[in-house]
Structure formats: C-alpha cells, structure tokens
C-alpha cells in the first residue's frame, strides 16, 4: 500500500537517561519528496585522463562529440524532504502526527512533542539527532510511497545530510523543515549476514 505521508525513525537519548529511545517523526504538511540518484561515474567528462587514453585507442570519428562513462555503482540514492509542521498537527483522518517515541498529543516530554508548539517539535527532533549516532552502524529508517513496511520495497536505511528547520517569527503556529536523506548500507545487517553464512 502506497504511503502518502513520510516517516523518519531515528534513535537517540534525548532525555539523557542513558537509555536510547526510537522516535517516530511523521511529516504530513505541504510535503514535497524528491528522490534522486547522484551519479558516480569513475570515468566521464572531456578532461578525464581515462577518456584521453580510451580516445587514443578508437577511431577519431567516434570520439569527437562523445564521452566514455563507467558506472561502478558509486552514485548515492538520496531523498530530499520538504515539509511543514504545526501545533496540533493531524493527518486527513484526524489522527495526531507522531513526533517522538509515544505519539501522545498534549503530553510534552523530552522524548516526544506530538501536537506541541513548533519550537518544542523542532527541539525534540534536533535533540534526537544530537544525541544519536546516525551512520551505517545505526542508520535511521525512512518510509514513503512504496518504500514502506506494507509497500513494494523495504523501508530505506538512511543517514541525514544537513537537516534544517525554520520557524518564522510572524507565524507562531507552524514551522518548515528540509531533510536530505542518503541511502546507507546497514553495517550490522552486513555483519550478521557474513556471520551467519554457512558456506
């Protein structure tokens, strides 16, 4: 089933009690999702030394306005998420948009700001990111569209690049945010697969 909203799950210790919590952050307002592949060709472009070598091995007529490219799978799959959050945020069915580990609206804690004021929502998400280590050892999880538990593909393991949230002074009830998520291989899964290999 296609997921029309976006969801990020990230682990951290926002309340500083020494135990990590997993926060679930649901983005539903003015949602813009931009998937992209950053190409990672190891050869490409007119000035490439590899291209110069290859060009000397083939007929001149074939290389005047064409370049050689080799894709070694080095490109990154990214998803940029632009969203708006607001106090008392709810989805189309009237359910609160979860913003933390409990999803209980009206019960602001160090680990959950579901339905809370914009500044509190910004601070809680940032505290998860500040106290967690999001990398290939402990990636965040992103769901949207068919990348979902009940979609065609598995949710994405991701790391975050330059998360940014803005609260305009003239609008006290909402805030905007931008997240760039980069698909990451989960080192723990890779380690488990090697460890459990019976060959």
Secondary structure, 3 states (H helix, E strand, C coil): CCEEEEEEEEEECCCCCCCCEEEEEEECEEEEEEEEEECCEEECCCCCHHHHHHHCCCCHHHCCCCCCCEECCCCEEEEEEEEEEECCCECCCCCECCEECCCCCCCCECCECCCCCHHHHHHHHHHHHHHCCCCCCCCEEEEEECECCCCCECCEEEEEEEEEEECCCCCCCEEEEEEEEEECCCHHHHHHHHHCCCC
